[in-house]
Amino acid sequence: MKRLFDLLLAISVGALFIVPMIILALLVRLTSKGPALYWSDRVGRHNNIFSMPKFRTMHVDTPAFATHLLEDADAYVTPVGSFLRRTSLDELPQIWSIMHGDMSFVGPRPALYNQDDLIALRTEYGVHELVPGLTGWAQVNGRDELPIPEKVKLDVEYLRRRSFRFDLYILWLTALKVLHREGVSH
């Protein structure tokens, strides 16, 4: 049922946002050198690596680290990147990963391939068995501000509580947080 819900919602959101996504892709291309999309190697279900698209918000020469680990991250942000991050519109291309089956709308956020500590803890607690999500329980409870052990604790809680109703609740909280710009990278 979760996969069917993901597909139906992804098709609906994709159809609704196709024109804005084209406009955003053009804005990214017109305001900085490089492709409109950035394909990030991420860790998916069973620790398999997949490529996850996002609208590119940073210059093409930016090191492949989590943004909060970069020294002076603002120096790497493109002219339109700050807006895309503030509004979470940079995440829209992940609809492709949901349709492809690499992601779900709700689940633990996919780790970067080089976040060894996060990957190891998730594997230890069985979280690696879940399909990663566009949003998740840890996302609505602190996002990147959370230390890794706390993030994994919330991922484990999601693993134990997961249900269609809980997913709908997380989607609702995500919408509220995005609208209020809580916990969104600037």
MARKE-838710 format. One record per residue: residue in three letters; x, y, z of N, C-alpha, C in turn. Coordinates in steps of 0.1 Angstrom, whole numbers, plus 2048, in hexadecimal, padded with zeros to 3 digits. Layout:
ALAXYZXYZXYZ...
//
This chain:
MET8087F480080080080080980D800LYS81480C80881D81880882281B7FBARG8278117F382C8137E68228197DCLEU8168147DD80B81A7D48088287D8PHE80782B7E58058397E98118427E4ASP81D83D7E68298457E18278487D2LEU82483E7CA8238407BB81884A7B8LEU80C8487BE8018517BB80485F7BFLEU80A8617CB80D86E7CF8188747C7ALA82286C7C382D8717BB8288767ADILE81F86E7A781A87279A81287F79CSER80A8807A680288C7A880A8987ABVAL8148977B481D8A27B78258A67AAGLY82A89C7A383289E79782A8A678CALA81D8A278B8148A97818128B7785LEU80F8B979280C8C67988188D0797PHE8248CA7998308D37998398D278DILE8348CC78283D8CB7768418D9771VAL8388E277083C8EF76A8458F7774PRO8418F778184B8FE78A8598F778AMET8598EA7898668E378886E8E777CILE8688E977186F8ED7658748FC767ILE86C90476D87091276F87C912779LEU87B90A78488690978D893904787ALA8928FA77E89D8F57778A490076ELEU89C9077688A191275F8A891D768LEU8A29207748A892A77D8B6925782VAL8B79197858C391378A8CE91477EARG8CA9107728D39117678D791F763LEU8CE9297648D19367608D993E76BTHR8D99397778E09417828ED93B786SER8F192F7818FE92978490291F77ALYS90F91D77991491376F911905774GLY90E8FC76B90C8EE76F8FD8EA76CPRO8FB8DD76F8ED8D776C8E38DC776ALA8D68DB7738CC8E077C8CA8D6788LEU8CD8C97858CC8BF7908D98BB795TYR8D98B87A28E58B27A88E18A47ACTRP8E989A7A78E688C7AB8EF8887B6SER8EA8857C18F18827CD8F18737D0ASP8FC86D7D28FD85F7D68F885E7E4ARG8ED8567E68E78547F38E68457F7VAL8E48438038E28358088D483280AGLY8CF8288028C18248038BF81780BARG8B48118088B080580F8BB7FA80EHIS8BD7F38198C87E98198D67EE816ASN8D77FB8198E48028178E9803808ASN8DF8017FF8E38027F18E48117EDILE8EE8147E58F08217E08E78247D4PHE8E18307D48D98357C98DC8447C7SER8D98497BB8DB8577B88CD85E7BAMET8CE8687C28C28707C68C387E7C0PRO8B98837B88BA8907B28B589B7BBLYS8BB8A67BA8B68B27C18B98BE7B7PHE8B28C97B88B68D57B18C38D97B7ARG8CC8DC7AE8DA8E07B38D98EE7BATHR8DD8EF7C68DD8FB7CE8EB9007D1MET8F58F87CD9038FC7D090B8FB7C3HIS9169027C391F9027B79248F47B5VAL9278F27A892C8E47A49398E07ABASP9418E97B094E8E57B694C8E27C5THR9408E27CA93E8E07D99428D27DDPRO94A8D07E894D8C37ED9408BB7F0ALA9408AE7EF9358A57F19348A1800PHE9308AB80892E8A98179208AF81AALA91B8AA82590E8B082A9118BF82CTHR9078C78289098D682890E8DB836HIS9088D684090B8DB84E91A8D8852LEU9218CF84A92F8CC84D9388D5845LEU9338DC83B93C8E58339408F183BGLU94C8F583A95190283F94C90D836ASP94491683B93F92283393691C828ALA92C91582B92390F82191D919818ASP91A92581E91392F81691C93480AALA92993280A9319367FF92F92D7F3TYR9299217F59279187EA9199197E4VAL9109207EB9029207E79009297DATHR8F99247D18F692B7C48EC9377C7PRO8EB9407BD8E194B7C08D39477C2VAL8CE93C7BC8C19387BE8C092D7C9GLY8CC9277CC8CD91C7D68C791F7E3SER8C992B7E88C492F7F58B592E7F6PHE8AE9347EB8A09337EA89B9257E9LEU8A191D7E189D90F7E089E9077EDARG8A890A7F58A990380189F90880CARG89E91580C89491B816886916814THR88291480787590F804874900802SER87F8F98038808EB80187C8E67F3LEU87C8F07EA8798EC7DC8848E47D5ASP8908E57DB89C8DD7D68998CE7D7GLU8908CA7DF88C8BC7E18838B67D7LEU87C8BF7CF8728BA7C68768AF7BCPRO8828B07B78868A57AD8878977B4GLN8878967C18878897C787A8817C4ILE8708887BF8648817BA8688757B1TRP8738787A987886E7A087D8617A7SER8848647B28898587BA87D8517C1ILE8728587C48678517CA8608497BFMET85E84E7B38588477A886183B7A4HIS86E83C7A58778327A18788277ACGLY87382A7B88738207C387F8207CCASP88882A7CA89482B7D38908327E0MET88583A7DF8818427EB8728407EDSER86D8457F885F8457FC85D854800PHE85085880184E865806852866815VAL85085C81D85385C82B85D85082EGLY86785383587184A83A87D85183FPRO88784B84389385284789A85983BARG89F86583D8A586C8328B186482EPRO8B48628208BF85A81C8CC86181FALA8D58598268E285E8298EB86081DLEU8F486A81E8FE86B81490785F815TYR90C85B80991584E80992084F812ASN92585B81693185C81F92E85F82EGLN92185D83291D85F84091E852847ASP92A84D84892D84084E92783E85CASP927848864922847872913845872LEU90C84D86A8FD84C8698F983E863ILE90083A8588FD82D8528FF82185BALA90A82286390D81786C903816877LEU8FE82187D8F48218878E781C882ARG8E38218768D681D8708D780E86DTHR8E28098698E37FA8668E27F2874GLU8E97F787E8E97F088B8DA7EF890TYR8D27F988E8C47F98938B97F5889GLY8BE7F087D8B47EB8748AD7F586BVAL8B180286C8AA80D8658AE80B856HIS8B98058538BD8038458B47FB83DGLU8AA7F48448A07EC83D8957F4837LEU89480183B88980A83688D811829VAL88381382188581C81588782A81APRO89183181689383F81B888848815GLY88685381C87B85C81987F86A815LEU87687180F87787F80C876887819THR86E88282286D88882F86C87C839GLY86E87F84686D87485086B87985ETRP86A87086786887487587387D87AALA88087987788B88287B88A88F875GLN88689086888589C86187C8A6868VAL8708A186C8678AA87386A8AD882ASN8748A68868788A88948868AE896GLY88B8B588C8988BC88D8A18BC881ARG89E8B48778A68B486B8B58B386DASP8BD8BB8668CB8BA8678D18BF874GLU8C98C687C8CD8CB8898CF8C0893LEU8CA8B48908CA8A989A8D88A2899PRO8DE89F8A58EA8968A58E688889FILE8EF8828998ED8758938E686B89CPRO8EB8698A88E485F8B18D58628B3GLU8D286F8B48C48738B68BC8718A9LYS8C287489E8BB8718918B8862890VAL8C285A8938C084B8928B584689CLYS8B584C8A88AB8498B289D84C8ACLEU89B8578A588E85A89F88B851893ASP89584D88C89484488188F836886VAL89483289189082589788282689CGLU87E8328A28708348A686783389ATYR86B83988F86383888386282987ELEU86D82287F86D81487B86380C883ARG86280F89085880889984A80D897ARG84881989483A81F894834820886ARG83C81D87C83881F86E82A81986BSER82282286481581E860811829856PHE80682684F80182F8457FD83C84CARG7F683A8587F284685F7FD84E864PHE80884886981484F86E81A856862ASP81B85085782185784B819863847LEU80C86284880386E84580687984FTYR80787685C80B87F866818886863ILE82287F85F82F88485C82E88D850LEU82788984682589283A81F89F83ETRP81589E84780E8AA84C8188B4853LEU81F8AE85C8298B68648348BC85ATHR8388B48508418B984783C8C583FALA8308C583B8298D08348298DC83DLEU8268DA8498258E68538338EC855LYS83D8E385684B8E88598508EF84CVAL84D8EA8408528F083484B8FE833LEU83E8FF83583790B83483C91683EHIS84091184A84591A85485591B854ARG85B91484A869914848871910855GLU86C90785C87290286887C8F7865GLY8898F986A8938EE8678978ED859VAL8958F78518998F78438A68FE841SER8AF8F88398BC8FD8378BB90B830HIS8C49148348C392182E8CF924825
//
